[in-house]
């Protein structure tokens, strides 16, 4: 039962990644692209944790934490660049 | 059995919420509403995955791990912050005209003297003569 639910969740998050990719390619504005990249990072974290459940190891949590931190910092850096035209003043 | 049902329920819920978040990112009409779907629904979806993972490792593998709680805490703290930054960037960059007017005078981001690029709002900065400031060696 857990295996079927895992497959369902994998499918959902894979489809979500494809929708994000579509939004990145065909975006009406710059903020939408950055938002789609941020969502992509969050979905990638979910996929990593799901893969960790399937393999039965806790190795992938460190990778998930690292991806979460890098994703947040890059989103804030993009937003700051759009606001000020510069990141470190 | 109860554990299986719980883990399955959380996994299905998480998948649905993640898909709804990304679908809203594509489907919603304008940038300010598009901010809502990923920052709320997708965060909830990841939270569901992490709860399912915590239950799975506690029930099946027999060891409780706090990594999931760490990731959940980090995501729940950073998602509103990045949403606020993106909203500010959108207000500054695209200047949407169909937003309700805030109480008081103006959006804080459009006021001179706040943190956001006041020079570009006030027009070009008058040219300062290029004299070295006091106390600084050039």
Backbone of each chain as ProteinMPNN parsed JSONL, in Angstrom:
{"seq_chain_A": "XXXXXXXXXXXXXXXXXXXXXXXXXXXXXXXXXXXXXXXXXXXXXXXXXXXXXXXXXXXXXXXXXXXXXXXXXXXXXXXXXXXXXXXXX", "coords_chain_A": {"N_chain_A": [[0.827, -1.209, 0.0], [1.921, 1.179, 0.817], [3.811, 1.36, -1.164], [2.324, 1.852, -3.491], [1.212, 4.33, -2.857], [3.553, 5.763, -2.708], [4.361, 5.677, -5.384], [2.285, 7.174, -6.491], [2.752, 9.67, -5.282], [5.289, 10.24, -6.3], [4.6, 10.501, -9.023], [2.899, 12.749, -8.908], [4.62, 14.799, -7.973], [6.522, 14.767, -9.986], [5.009, 15.57, -12.196], [4.387, 18.094, -11.261], [6.909, 19.284, -11.344], [7.26, 19.34, -14.108], [5.232, 21.15, -14.812], [6.256, 23.422, -13.573], [8.538, 23.783, -15.106], [7.396, 24.394, -17.559], [6.274, 26.861, -16.85], [8.575, 28.303, -16.417], [9.673, 28.412, -18.966], [7.65, 29.651, -20.533], [6.935, 32.41, -19.413], [5.144, 35.253, -18.169], [6.406, 37.355, -16.857], [9.374, 38.566, -15.088], [9.425, 38.037, -12.341], [7.752, 35.857, -12.181], [9.287, 33.858, -13.314], [11.34, 33.596, -11.417], [9.84, 32.815, -9.222], [8.873, 30.364, -10.169], [11.273, 28.95, -10.304], [11.902, 28.843, -7.582], [9.762, 27.287, -6.649], [10.376, 24.975, -8.002], [12.693, 24.166, -6.675], [11.604, 23.519, -4.171], [9.931, 21.397, -4.885], [11.864, 19.607, -5.765], [13.137, 19.014, -3.364], [11.061, 17.611, -2.117], [10.923, 15.381, -3.826], [13.439, 14.235, -3.369], [13.213, 13.459, -0.655], [11.146, 11.607, -0.888], [12.456, 9.673, -2.439], [14.344, 8.879, -0.596], [12.652, 7.62, 1.268], [11.802, 5.466, -0.297], [14.218, 4.082, -0.738], [14.881, 3.519, 1.829], [16.859, 4.718, 3.367], [18.534, 7.213, 5.372], [20.19, 8.974, 4.202], [19.653, 10.919, 2.353], [18.63, 13.159, 3.53], [20.449, 15.087, 4.35], [21.262, 16.085, 1.885], [18.812, 17.172, 1.126], [18.487, 19.216, 3.023], [20.647, 20.854, 2.329], [19.955, 21.595, -0.306], [17.622, 23.013, 0.258], [18.624, 25.223, 1.689], [20.357, 26.451, -0.217], [18.5, 27.02, -2.221], [16.798, 28.898, -0.958], [18.581, 31.022, -0.451], [19.329, 31.696, -3.069], [16.903, 32.51, -4.166], [16.332, 34.804, -2.62], [18.513, 36.318, -3.381], [18.031, 36.727, -6.125], [15.622, 38.206, -5.925], [16.514, 40.446, -4.568], [18.266, 41.438, -6.433], [16.49, 42.148, -8.439], [15.161, 44.165, -7.119], [17.085, 46.161, -6.437], [18.979, 46.219, -8.408], [21.42, 45.303, -7.803], [23.39, 43.173, -5.71], [25.181, 42.84, -3.473], [25.867, 45.626, -1.737]], "CA_chain_A": [[0.0, 0.0, 0.0], [2.825, 2.331, 0.842], [4.5, 1.439, -2.46], [1.426, 2.509, -4.45], [1.128, 5.75, -2.493], [4.832, 6.377, -3.106], [4.324, 5.893, -6.834], [1.373, 8.293, -6.741], [3.4, 10.93, -4.898], [6.331, 10.491, -7.303], [3.958, 11.016, -10.227], [2.397, 14.102, -8.672], [5.691, 15.793, -7.911], [7.139, 14.854, -11.299], [4.136, 16.423, -13.014], [4.538, 19.459, -10.755], [8.167, 19.798, -11.89], [7.045, 19.661, -15.525], [4.457, 22.396, -14.878], [7.174, 24.519, -13.25], [9.408, 23.994, -16.265], [6.572, 25.11, -18.535], [6.132, 28.237, -16.399], [9.855, 28.991, -16.601], [9.896, 28.665, -20.391], [6.647, 30.601, -21.023], [6.536, 33.234, -18.277], [4.801, 36.625, -18.556], [7.265, 38.354, -16.236], [10.6, 38.041, -14.49], [9.145, 37.483, -11.015], [7.166, 34.527, -12.344], [10.366, 32.897, -13.535], [12.021, 33.347, -10.149], [8.904, 32.047, -8.398], [8.849, 28.994, -10.676], [12.52, 28.308, -9.886], [11.767, 28.574, -6.147], [8.875, 26.136, -6.514], [11.121, 23.813, -8.496], [13.583, 23.732, -5.586], [10.798, 22.87, -3.131], [9.506, 20.095, -5.407], [13.029, 18.715, -5.795], [13.312, 18.535, -1.992], [10.055, 16.571, -1.88], [11.317, 14.175, -4.563], [14.578, 13.622, -2.665], [12.74, 12.787, 0.56], [10.417, 10.415, -1.332], [13.442, 8.668, -2.842], [14.905, 8.347, 0.646], [11.696, 6.652, 1.828], [11.793, 4.25, -1.112], [15.451, 3.332, -0.526], [14.995, 3.154, 3.23], [18.036, 5.289, 4.017], [18.394, 8.604, 5.811], [21.327, 9.719, 3.653], [19.249, 12.004, 1.468], [18.155, 14.332, 4.262], [21.483, 16.12, 4.29], [21.146, 16.713, 0.561], [17.592, 17.995, 1.107], [18.75, 20.439, 3.795], [21.535, 21.715, 1.545], [19.203, 22.172, -1.425], [16.7, 24.018, 0.8], [19.367, 26.454, 2.01], [20.817, 27.097, -1.454], [17.343, 27.556, -2.913], [16.334, 30.132, -0.307], [19.551, 32.108, -0.66], [19.306, 32.14, -4.463], [15.665, 33.268, -4.389], [16.486, 36.131, -2.033], [19.482, 37.064, -4.181], [17.331, 37.167, -7.336], [14.671, 39.269, -5.59], [17.297, 41.632, -4.234], [18.796, 41.978, -7.695], [15.404, 42.836, -9.148], [14.786, 45.382, -6.406], [18.093, 47.201, -6.37], [19.934, 46.153, -9.501], [22.708, 44.946, -7.229], [23.143, 42.22, -4.63], [25.964, 43.262, -2.318], [26.163, 47.041, -1.995]], "C_chain_A": [[0.859, 1.256, 0.0], [3.513, 2.487, -0.506], [3.626, 2.157, -3.491], [1.328, 3.996, -4.157], [2.414, 6.48, -2.861], [4.859, 6.654, -4.595], [3.433, 7.087, -7.185], [2.053, 9.622, -6.431], [4.526, 11.272, -5.865], [5.728, 11.086, -8.573], [3.496, 12.451, -10.071], [3.543, 15.115, -8.686], [6.461, 15.882, -9.225], [6.335, 15.74, -12.237], [4.257, 17.883, -12.58], [5.832, 20.079, -11.279], [8.014, 20.165, -13.359], [6.256, 20.955, -15.679], [5.346, 23.593, -14.556], [8.077, 24.843, -14.429], [8.667, 24.753, -17.355], [6.452, 26.574, -18.159], [7.442, 28.998, -16.56], [10.05, 29.349, -18.069], [8.951, 29.74, -20.904], [6.15, 31.441, -19.858], [6.187, 34.626, -18.749], [5.727, 37.676, -17.944], [8.475, 37.72, -15.572], [10.305, 37.403, -13.137], [8.524, 36.097, -11.11], [8.244, 33.478, -12.57], [11.066, 32.566, -12.218], [11.139, 32.513, -9.221], [8.844, 30.593, -8.853], [10.133, 28.26, -10.29], [12.464, 27.943, -8.404], [10.884, 27.354, -5.911], [9.552, 24.855, -6.968], [12.042, 23.267, -7.408], [12.783, 22.972, -4.53], [10.338, 21.488, -3.596], [10.667, 19.109, -5.463], [13.323, 18.172, -4.396], [12.331, 17.409, -1.69], [10.428, 15.274, -2.586], [12.472, 13.461, -3.876], [14.113, 12.859, -1.433], [11.964, 11.527, 0.202], [11.376, 9.306, -1.742], [14.113, 8.052, -1.628], [13.967, 7.345, 1.304], [11.757, 5.347, 1.043], [13.048, 3.408, -0.876], [15.622, 2.902, 0.925], [16.247, 3.665, 3.914], [17.754, 6.729, 4.408], [19.502, 9.474, 5.242], [20.857, 10.998, 2.962], [18.76, 13.242, 2.201], [19.174, 15.45, 4.265], [21.433, 16.854, 2.961], [19.922, 17.618, 0.505], [17.8, 19.297, 1.866], [19.61, 21.398, 2.988], [20.788, 22.375, 0.397], [18.245, 23.238, -0.932], [17.436, 25.324, 1.078], [19.799, 27.182, 0.752], [19.658, 27.721, -2.212], [16.848, 28.847, -2.299], [17.28, 31.289, -0.583], [19.493, 32.607, -2.099], [18.031, 32.916, -4.767], [15.786, 34.682, -3.845], [17.469, 36.965, -2.853], [18.842, 37.57, -5.469], [16.398, 38.331, -7.039], [15.4, 40.564, -5.284], [17.852, 42.282, -5.499], [17.716, 42.708, -8.474], [15.028, 44.13, -8.461], [15.814, 46.479, -6.593], [19.014, 47.239, -7.568], [21.319, 45.775, -9.041], [22.421, 44.003, -6.073], [23.878, 42.633, -3.366], [26.384, 44.698, -2.577], [27.229, 47.521, -1.038]], "O_chain_A": [[0.585, 2.236, -0.692], [3.771, 3.606, -0.948], [4.121, 2.971, -4.271], [1.355, 4.824, -5.068], [2.393, 7.641, -3.268], [5.31, 7.712, -5.033], [3.768, 7.898, -8.048], [1.954, 10.577, -7.201], [4.713, 12.437, -6.219], [6.26, 12.043, -9.135], [3.67, 13.273, -10.97], [3.449, 16.159, -9.331], [6.996, 16.939, -9.557], [6.892, 16.551, -12.977], [4.235, 18.793, -13.409], [5.859, 21.261, -11.62], [8.563, 21.169, -13.814], [6.554, 21.768, -16.554], [5.221, 24.649, -15.176], [8.35, 26.007, -14.722], [9.227, 25.642, -17.998], [6.516, 27.445, -19.026], [7.431, 30.203, -16.811], [10.526, 30.437, -18.394], [9.374, 30.643, -21.625], [5.048, 31.207, -19.361], [6.852, 35.152, -19.642], [5.82, 38.785, -18.469], [8.59, 36.496, -15.5], [10.86, 36.353, -12.812], [8.733, 35.256, -10.236], [8.139, 32.352, -12.085], [11.351, 31.403, -11.934], [11.623, 31.621, -8.524], [8.773, 29.686, -8.024], [10.089, 27.07, -9.981], [12.918, 26.87, -8.008], [11.2, 26.496, -5.087], [9.334, 23.787, -6.397], [12.159, 22.054, -7.237], [13.212, 21.923, -4.049], [10.347, 20.528, -2.824], [10.481, 17.914, -5.236], [13.712, 17.014, -4.247], [12.693, 16.393, -1.095], [10.274, 14.191, -2.021], [12.493, 12.233, -3.804], [14.563, 11.739, -1.189], [12.084, 10.504, 0.875], [11.145, 8.137, -1.436], [14.419, 6.859, -1.616], [14.419, 6.333, 1.84], [11.763, 4.261, 1.623], [12.975, 2.18, -0.819], [16.424, 2.015, 1.218], [16.663, 3.113, 4.933], [16.865, 7.379, 3.859], [19.739, 10.58, 5.728], [21.546, 12.018, 2.973], [18.501, 14.269, 1.574], [18.815, 16.625, 4.194], [21.545, 18.079, 2.906], [19.969, 18.697, -0.084], [17.354, 20.356, 1.425], [19.351, 22.601, 2.955], [20.957, 23.568, 0.146], [18.054, 24.256, -1.597], [16.943, 26.403, 0.749], [19.632, 28.397, 0.652], [19.79, 28.806, -2.779], [16.513, 29.79, -3.015], [16.848, 32.395, -0.907], [19.596, 33.811, -2.336], [18.061, 33.876, -5.537], [15.4, 35.645, -4.507], [17.286, 38.173, -3.006], [19.075, 38.711, -5.87], [16.364, 39.317, -7.776], [14.968, 41.644, -5.685], [17.901, 43.507, -5.618], [17.969, 43.743, -9.091], [14.623, 45.09, -9.117], [15.45, 47.619, -6.88], [19.764, 48.201, -7.735], [22.287, 45.905, -9.79], [21.325, 44.027, -5.513], [23.268, 42.763, -2.305], [27.149, 44.976, -3.501], [27.623, 48.686, -1.087]]}, "seq_chain_B": "XXXXXXXXXXXXXXXXXXXXXXXXXXXXXXXXXXXXXXXXXXXXXXXXXXXXXXXXXXXXXXXXXXXXXXXXXXXXXXXXXXXXXXXXXXXXXXXXXXXXXXXXXXXXXXXXXXXXXXXXXXXXXXXXXXXXXXXXXX", "coords_chain_B": {"N_chain_B": [[-0.522, -1.785, 10.623], [-2.228, 0.395, 11.076], [-0.237, 2.277, 11.016], [0.588, 2.007, 8.365], [-1.708, 2.914, 7.035], [-1.758, 5.588, 7.912], [0.705, 6.584, 6.9], [0.308, 6.209, 4.154], [-1.927, 7.869, 3.752], [-0.827, 10.41, 4.349], [1.105, 10.57, 2.328], [-0.441, 10.564, -0.053], [-1.972, 12.872, 0.338], [0.073, 14.769, 0.38], [1.097, 14.543, -2.235], [-1.12, 15.43, -3.732], [-1.377, 18.08, -2.796], [1.095, 19.191, -3.563], [0.912, 18.988, -6.346], [-1.32, 20.62, -6.814], [-0.31, 23.099, -6.017], [1.715, 23.628, -7.962], [0.161, 23.559, -10.241], [-1.487, 25.721, -9.834], [0.385, 27.719, -10.079], [0.72, 27.785, -12.812], [-1.855, 28.3, -13.686], [-3.22, 30.46, -12.446], [-4.425, 33.915, -12.663], [-2.933, 36.524, -12.438], [0.29, 38.053, -11.505], [0.419, 38.599, -8.688], [-1.533, 36.938, -7.548], [-0.508, 34.551, -8.377], [1.59, 34.252, -6.654], [0.525, 33.014, -4.431], [-0.108, 30.247, -4.736], [2.319, 28.495, -5.022], [3.722, 29.171, -2.673], [2.13, 28.487, -0.54], [0.492, 26.075, -0.958], [2.401, 24.267, -2.025], [4.344, 24.266, -0.035], [2.893, 23.1, 2.02], [2.533, 20.595, 0.843], [5.18, 19.573, 0.782], [5.571, 19.523, 3.509], [3.77, 17.479, 4.196], [5.012, 15.266, 2.929], [7.336, 15.145, 4.446], [6.345, 14.584, 7.009], [5.241, 12.072, 6.497], [7.599, 10.702, 5.907], [8.89, 10.838, 8.391], [7.134, 9.336, 10.009], [7.375, 6.902, 8.66], [10.08, 6.172, 9.029], [10.11, 6.001, 11.774], [8.271, 3.957, 12.282], [8.817, 1.737, 10.59], [11.613, 1.425, 10.324], [12.445, 1.744, 12.853], [13.846, 3.769, 14.109], [13.892, 7.042, 15.377], [14.14, 10.094, 13.682], [15.342, 13.417, 13.605], [15.835, 14.969, 11.457], [13.892, 15.51, 9.538], [12.174, 17.218, 10.87], [13.844, 19.388, 11.083], [14.166, 20.152, 8.367], [11.492, 20.749, 7.783], [10.982, 22.884, 9.535], [12.811, 24.755, 8.528], [11.843, 25.146, 5.896], [9.255, 26.128, 6.415], [9.875, 28.476, 7.665], [11.266, 29.905, 5.692], [9.693, 30.096, 3.38], [7.554, 32.12, 3.577], [9.2, 34.381, 3.734], [10.632, 34.471, 1.309], [8.44, 34.742, -0.353], [7.51, 37.27, 0.386], [9.675, 38.831, -0.447], [9.57, 38.385, -3.203], [7.096, 39.513, -3.771], [7.611, 42.195, -3.202], [9.549, 42.692, -5.144], [7.99, 42.326, -7.402], [6.112, 44.421, -7.146], [7.84, 46.555, -7.411], [9.041, 46.14, -9.87], [7.174, 45.544, -11.926], [5.062, 47.263, -11.471], [2.103, 46.895, -10.889], [-1.221, 47.858, -11.75], [-3.733, 47.222, -10.877], [-4.106, 46.776, -8.185], [-5.54, 46.937, -4.872], [-5.677, 50.05, -3.098], [-3.46, 50.818, -0.451], [-4.147, 51.541, 3.052], [-3.456, 54.794, 4.384], [-0.853, 56.485, 2.695], [0.628, 55.395, 0.423], [1.999, 52.543, -1.291], [4.511, 51.066, 0.634], [6.783, 50.527, -0.681], [6.952, 52.233, -2.727], [7.601, 54.63, -1.702], [9.664, 57.418, -1.137], [12.783, 57.059, 0.425], [12.382, 54.694, 1.76], [13.45, 51.238, 1.737], [13.832, 50.613, -0.909], [15.355, 51.249, -3.71], [15.157, 54.133, -4.054], [16.232, 56.062, -5.626], [15.686, 55.476, -8.291], [12.977, 55.876, -8.312], [12.642, 58.549, -7.76], [13.514, 59.75, -9.974], [16.342, 60.645, -12.068], [19.366, 60.86, -10.251], [20.722, 63.91, -9.122], [23.715, 65.116, -10.499], [26.584, 64.664, -8.684], [29.423, 66.615, -7.81], [32.611, 65.252, -8.347], [34.182, 65.039, -5.812], [36.558, 63.932, -3.414], [35.387, 62.395, -0.399], [35.418, 63.639, 2.998], [37.822, 62.388, 5.261], [38.337, 60.09, 3.961], [40.73, 58.308, 2.282], [41.809, 58.541, -1.018]], "CA_chain_B": [[-1.615, -1.49, 9.702], [-2.593, 1.794, 11.288], [0.886, 3.087, 10.53], [0.535, 1.994, 6.898], [-2.777, 3.807, 6.592], [-1.346, 6.967, 8.163], [1.763, 6.972, 5.954], [-0.308, 6.314, 2.83], [-2.743, 9.08, 3.702], [0.016, 11.604, 4.262], [1.755, 10.618, 1.012], [-1.415, 10.967, -1.075], [-2.281, 14.276, 0.597], [1.223, 15.578, -0.02], [1.154, 14.586, -3.69], [-2.197, 16.285, -4.242], [-1.095, 19.483, -2.507], [2.205, 19.639, -4.41], [0.426, 19.164, -7.715], [-2.202, 21.795, -6.844], [0.532, 24.295, -5.96], [2.371, 23.909, -9.232], [-0.863, 23.835, -11.235], [-1.901, 27.093, -9.621], [1.427, 28.594, -10.629], [0.49, 27.928, -14.25], [-3.235, 28.601, -14.053], [-3.805, 31.67, -11.861], [-4.408, 34.953, -13.698], [-1.905, 37.577, -12.486], [1.468, 37.68, -10.704], [0.221, 38.621, -7.243], [-2.232, 35.725, -7.134], [0.379, 33.404, -8.607], [2.466, 34.064, -5.502], [-0.097, 32.25, -3.354], [-0.154, 28.798, -4.91], [3.514, 27.756, -4.645], [4.247, 29.393, -1.334], [1.289, 27.87, 0.494], [0.122, 24.684, -1.218], [3.573, 23.416, -2.193], [4.972, 24.105, 1.273], [2.097, 22.095, 2.728], [2.832, 19.299, 0.25], [6.473, 19.102, 1.28], [5.369, 19.179, 4.915], [3.164, 16.151, 4.242], [6.039, 14.265, 2.603], [8.293, 15.017, 5.553], [5.665, 13.878, 8.098], [5.175, 10.666, 6.093], [8.939, 10.134, 6.058], [9.165, 10.688, 9.82], [6.353, 8.187, 10.467], [7.913, 5.692, 8.046], [11.336, 5.754, 9.668], [9.836, 5.634, 13.159], [7.494, 2.723, 12.39], [9.369, 0.593, 9.869], [13.039, 1.241, 10.558], [12.654, 1.667, 14.292], [14.619, 4.853, 14.733], [13.3, 8.356, 15.171], [15.154, 11.057, 13.244], [14.863, 14.793, 13.699], [16.2, 15.719, 10.248], [12.692, 15.984, 8.865], [11.693, 18.403, 11.585], [14.743, 20.488, 10.714], [13.813, 20.613, 7.019], [10.164, 21.372, 7.848], [11.119, 24.193, 10.178], [13.497, 25.66, 7.614], [10.961, 25.511, 4.784], [8.134, 26.943, 6.887], [10.379, 29.809, 7.972], [11.783, 30.648, 4.549], [8.712, 30.307, 2.305], [6.947, 33.466, 3.607], [10.201, 35.426, 3.503], [10.888, 34.585, -0.129], [7.224, 35.27, -0.978], [7.492, 38.725, 0.605], [10.679, 39.449, -1.318], [9.11, 38.358, -4.588], [6.02, 40.492, -3.909], [8.23, 43.514, -3.292], [10.187, 42.802, -6.452], [6.944, 42.486, -8.395], [5.593, 45.785, -7.024], [8.82, 47.51, -7.901], [9.494, 45.881, -11.23], [6.101, 45.543, -12.917], [4.106, 48.329, -11.145], [0.731, 46.503, -11.226], [-2.147, 48.968, -11.555], [-5.058, 46.778, -10.446], [-4.097, 46.386, -6.783], [-6.227, 47.891, -4.001], [-4.775, 51.027, -2.509], [-3.312, 50.582, 0.987], [-4.483, 52.654, 3.943], [-2.297, 55.661, 4.428], [-0.625, 57.203, 1.462], [1.191, 54.748, -0.761], [2.749, 51.332, -0.978], [5.756, 51.466, 1.291], [7.901, 50.298, -1.576], [6.997, 53.337, -3.687], [7.847, 55.869, -0.987], [11.073, 57.786, -1.102], [13.389, 56.911, 1.733], [12.349, 53.313, 2.23], [14.661, 50.506, 1.382], [13.861, 50.098, -2.256], [15.724, 51.941, -4.936], [14.491, 55.427, -4.067], [16.797, 56.91, -6.675], [15.014, 55.237, -9.56], [11.621, 56.414, -8.243], [12.692, 60.006, -7.729], [14.141, 60.241, -11.19], [17.803, 60.562, -12.017], [20.022, 61.55, -9.137], [21.531, 65.024, -9.639], [25.137, 64.755, -10.591], [27.426, 65.244, -7.633], [30.812, 66.809, -8.227], [33.412, 64.115, -7.901], [35.228, 65.381, -4.852], [36.711, 62.895, -2.389], [34.78, 62.747, 0.875], [36.376, 63.858, 4.086], [38.154, 61.224, 6.069], [38.59, 58.885, 3.173], [41.859, 58.453, 1.37], [41.518, 57.983, -2.339]], "C_chain_B": [[-2.056, -0.034, 9.815], [-1.492, 2.701, 10.772], [0.865, 3.166, 9.012], [-0.511, 2.967, 6.375], [-2.37, 5.268, 6.757], [-0.322, 7.429, 7.135], [1.183, 7.149, 4.553], [-1.138, 7.583, 2.693], [-1.911, 10.329, 3.567], [0.692, 11.714, 2.899], [0.786, 11.096, -0.062], [-1.764, 12.442, -0.931], [-1.154, 15.18, 0.113], [1.319, 15.674, -1.534], [0.107, 15.511, -4.262], [-1.866, 17.758, -4.008], [0.059, 20.017, -3.362], [1.759, 19.895, -5.829], [-0.46, 20.401, -7.82], [-1.378, 23.082, -6.818], [1.152, 24.625, -7.298], [1.357, 24.177, -10.338], [-1.37, 25.268, -11.085], [-0.894, 28.085, -10.153], [1.227, 28.809, -12.124], [-0.856, 28.587, -14.522], [-3.731, 29.963, -13.58], [-3.538, 32.89, -12.733], [-3.278, 35.976, -13.62], [-0.843, 37.359, -11.415], [1.23, 37.655, -9.202], [-0.575, 37.422, -6.748], [-1.367, 34.488, -7.353], [1.357, 33.205, -7.464], [1.863, 33.089, -4.489], [0.123, 30.755, -3.509], [1.144, 28.097, -4.5], [3.919, 27.943, -3.192], [3.373, 28.771, -0.262], [1.054, 26.396, 0.226], [1.355, 23.792, -1.323], [4.305, 23.218, -0.881], [4.234, 23.067, 2.104], [2.376, 20.693, 2.18], [4.151, 18.738, 0.743], [6.372, 18.738, 2.757], [4.741, 17.796, 5.07], [4.15, 15.047, 3.945], [6.961, 14.05, 3.793], [7.649, 14.32, 6.754], [5.577, 12.384, 7.778], [6.529, 9.987, 6.276], [9.266, 9.888, 7.524], [8.43, 9.474, 10.38], [6.943, 6.889, 9.939], [9.167, 5.227, 8.769], [11.114, 5.382, 11.124], [9.173, 4.26, 13.239], [8.209, 1.531, 11.773], [10.832, 0.333, 10.211], [13.373, 1.236, 12.055], [13.567, 2.719, 14.874], [13.976, 6.188, 14.36], [14.392, 9.332, 14.742], [14.544, 12.447, 13.223], [15.213, 15.616, 12.469], [14.979, 16.308, 9.567], [12.15, 17.235, 9.531], [12.532, 19.617, 11.236], [14.371, 21.055, 9.344], [12.466, 21.323, 7.036], [10.243, 22.762, 8.445], [11.751, 25.19, 9.226], [12.578, 26.11, 6.482], [9.832, 26.419, 5.245], [8.604, 28.327, 7.297], [10.719, 30.583, 6.716], [10.742, 30.907, 3.466], [8.023, 31.672, 2.393], [7.942, 34.576, 3.316], [10.457, 35.589, 2.009], [9.649, 35.096, -0.854], [7.144, 36.783, -0.814], [8.485, 39.423, -0.311], [10.204, 39.483, -2.766], [7.959, 39.331, -4.803], [6.587, 41.905, -4.02], [8.876, 43.728, -4.653], [9.148, 43.005, -7.54], [6.358, 43.896, -8.36], [6.552, 46.782, -7.634], [9.046, 47.38, -9.398], [8.381, 46.071, -12.251], [5.081, 46.649, -12.687], [2.679, 47.943, -11.514], [-0.245, 47.584, -10.838], [-3.462, 48.543, -10.923], [-5.087, 46.334, -8.989], [-4.903, 47.389, -5.967], [-5.224, 48.821, -3.333], [-4.651, 50.776, -1.01], [-3.788, 51.778, 1.795], [-3.243, 53.487, 4.176], [-2.075, 56.212, 3.044], [-0.334, 56.279, 0.289], [1.778, 53.418, -0.338], [4.109, 51.739, -0.432], [6.929, 51.386, 0.332], [8.052, 51.449, -2.564], [7.313, 54.662, -3.009], [9.343, 56.15, -0.967], [11.603, 57.579, 0.317], [13.213, 55.545, 2.347], [13.463, 52.543, 1.543], [14.827, 50.271, -0.1], [14.15, 51.164, -3.289], [15.043, 53.285, -5.075], [14.99, 56.301, -5.21], [16.036, 56.723, -7.972], [13.589, 55.766, -9.537], [11.638, 57.927, -8.343], [13.279, 60.579, -9.006], [15.654, 60.176, -11.049], [18.382, 61.401, -10.88], [20.83, 62.704, -9.71], [23.015, 64.714, -9.502], [25.931, 65.457, -9.491], [28.817, 65.501, -8.207], [31.709, 65.753, -7.582], [34.559, 64.565, -7.002], [35.342, 64.264, -3.84], [36.104, 63.343, -1.067], [35.832, 62.908, 1.949], [36.613, 62.554, 4.832], [38.372, 59.97, 5.258], [39.74, 59.162, 2.202], [41.494, 57.844, 0.031], [42.828, 57.644, -3.043]], "O_chain_B": [[-2.233, 0.668, 8.819], [-1.753, 3.746, 10.175], [1.089, 4.227, 8.43], [-0.276, 3.727, 5.436], [-2.6, 6.089, 5.869], [-0.445, 8.514, 6.566], [1.512, 8.104, 3.85], [-1.077, 8.282, 1.681], [-2.233, 11.214, 2.774], [0.841, 12.814, 2.367], [1.141, 11.935, -0.89], [-1.845, 13.175, -1.917], [-1.398, 16.227, -0.488], [1.588, 16.748, -2.072], [0.392, 16.291, -5.171], [-2.047, 18.589, -4.898], [0.013, 21.154, -3.831], [2.159, 20.878, -6.452], [-0.371, 21.149, -8.794], [-1.705, 24.044, -7.513], [1.122, 25.778, -7.729], [1.642, 24.929, -11.27], [-1.647, 25.946, -12.074], [-1.259, 29.163, -10.623], [1.527, 29.882, -12.647], [-0.991, 29.348, -15.479], [-4.577, 30.568, -14.238], [-2.549, 32.921, -13.466], [-2.693, 36.285, -14.658], [-1.05, 36.558, -10.503], [1.77, 36.795, -8.506], [-0.327, 36.933, -5.646], [-1.472, 33.504, -6.619], [1.905, 32.114, -7.307], [2.596, 32.412, -3.768], [0.491, 30.07, -2.555], [1.086, 27.172, -3.691], [4.398, 27.01, -2.548], [3.854, 28.546, 0.848], [1.37, 25.552, 1.064], [1.369, 22.688, -0.78], [4.832, 22.136, -0.623], [4.848, 22.26, 2.801], [2.448, 19.726, 2.937], [4.237, 17.558, 1.085], [6.993, 17.779, 3.214], [5.12, 17.03, 5.957], [4.149, 14.011, 4.61], [7.325, 12.918, 4.112], [8.314, 13.55, 7.448], [5.801, 11.537, 8.643], [6.606, 8.848, 6.738], [9.848, 8.86, 7.871], [9.004, 8.678, 11.124], [7.013, 5.893, 10.659], [9.311, 4.046, 9.086], [11.836, 4.545, 11.666], [9.466, 3.482, 14.147], [8.218, 0.442, 12.346], [11.25, -0.814, 10.37], [14.441, 0.783, 12.464], [14.02, 2.586, 16.011], [13.581, 6.427, 13.219], [15.451, 9.393, 15.367], [13.379, 12.626, 12.867], [14.933, 16.814, 12.421], [15.003, 17.44, 9.083], [11.725, 18.181, 8.869], [12.019, 20.729, 11.107], [14.271, 22.27, 9.169], [12.295, 22.361, 6.397], [9.646, 23.706, 7.927], [11.298, 26.329, 9.117], [12.529, 27.293, 6.143], [9.482, 27.375, 4.553], [7.812, 29.269, 7.283], [10.493, 31.792, 6.659], [10.893, 31.856, 2.696], [7.91, 32.344, 1.368], [7.586, 35.594, 2.724], [10.496, 36.709, 1.5], [9.767, 35.803, -1.854], [6.764, 37.498, -1.741], [8.186, 40.472, -0.882], [10.404, 40.472, -3.471], [7.838, 39.917, -5.879], [6.116, 42.712, -4.821], [8.767, 44.804, -5.242], [9.373, 43.757, -8.488], [6.131, 44.503, -9.407], [6.139, 47.736, -8.293], [9.22, 48.374, -10.104], [8.589, 46.673, -13.304], [4.306, 46.962, -13.591], [2.082, 48.594, -12.372], [-0.147, 48.168, -9.759], [-4.234, 49.392, -10.477], [-5.987, 45.597, -8.588], [-4.953, 48.568, -6.318], [-4.089, 48.443, -3.044], [-5.665, 50.54, -0.353], [-3.829, 52.899, 1.288], [-2.123, 52.975, 4.17], [-3.032, 56.388, 2.29], [-0.995, 56.377, -0.745], [2.026, 53.193, 0.846], [4.769, 52.634, -0.961], [7.935, 52.075, 0.497], [9.111, 51.636, -3.164], [7.299, 55.707, -3.659], [10.166, 55.25, -0.803], [10.923, 57.901, 1.292], [13.836, 55.251, 3.367], [14.308, 53.12, 0.858], [15.87, 49.773, -0.523], [13.251, 51.903, -3.689], [14.416, 53.56, -6.098], [14.27, 57.168, -5.703], [15.765, 57.693, -8.681], [13.027, 56.076, -10.588], [10.744, 58.523, -8.946], [13.514, 61.784, -9.094], [16.177, 59.709, -10.037], [17.923, 62.51, -10.605], [21.557, 62.514, -10.685], [23.476, 64.134, -8.519], [25.94, 66.684, -9.392], [29.329, 64.703, -8.993], [31.557, 65.422, -6.406], [35.732, 64.486, -7.367], [34.326, 63.696, -3.438], [36.263, 64.49, -0.651], [36.953, 62.407, 1.85], [35.708, 61.737, 5.002], [38.573, 58.894, 5.821], [39.714, 60.114, 1.422], [40.933, 56.75, -0.031], [42.813, 57.16, -4.175]]}, "name": "protein", "num_of_chains": 2, "seq": "XXXXXXXXXXXXXXXXXXXXXXXXXXXXXXXXXXXXXXXXXXXXXXXXXXXXXXXXXXXXXXXXXXXXXXXXXXXXXXXXXXXXXXXXXXXXXXXXXXXXXXXXXXXXXXXXXXXXXXXXXXXXXXXXXXXXXXXXXXXXXXXXXXXXXXXXXXXXXXXXXXXXXXXXXXXXXXXXXXXXXXXXXXXXXXXXXXXXXXXXXXXXXXXXXXXXXXXXXXXXXXXXXXX"}
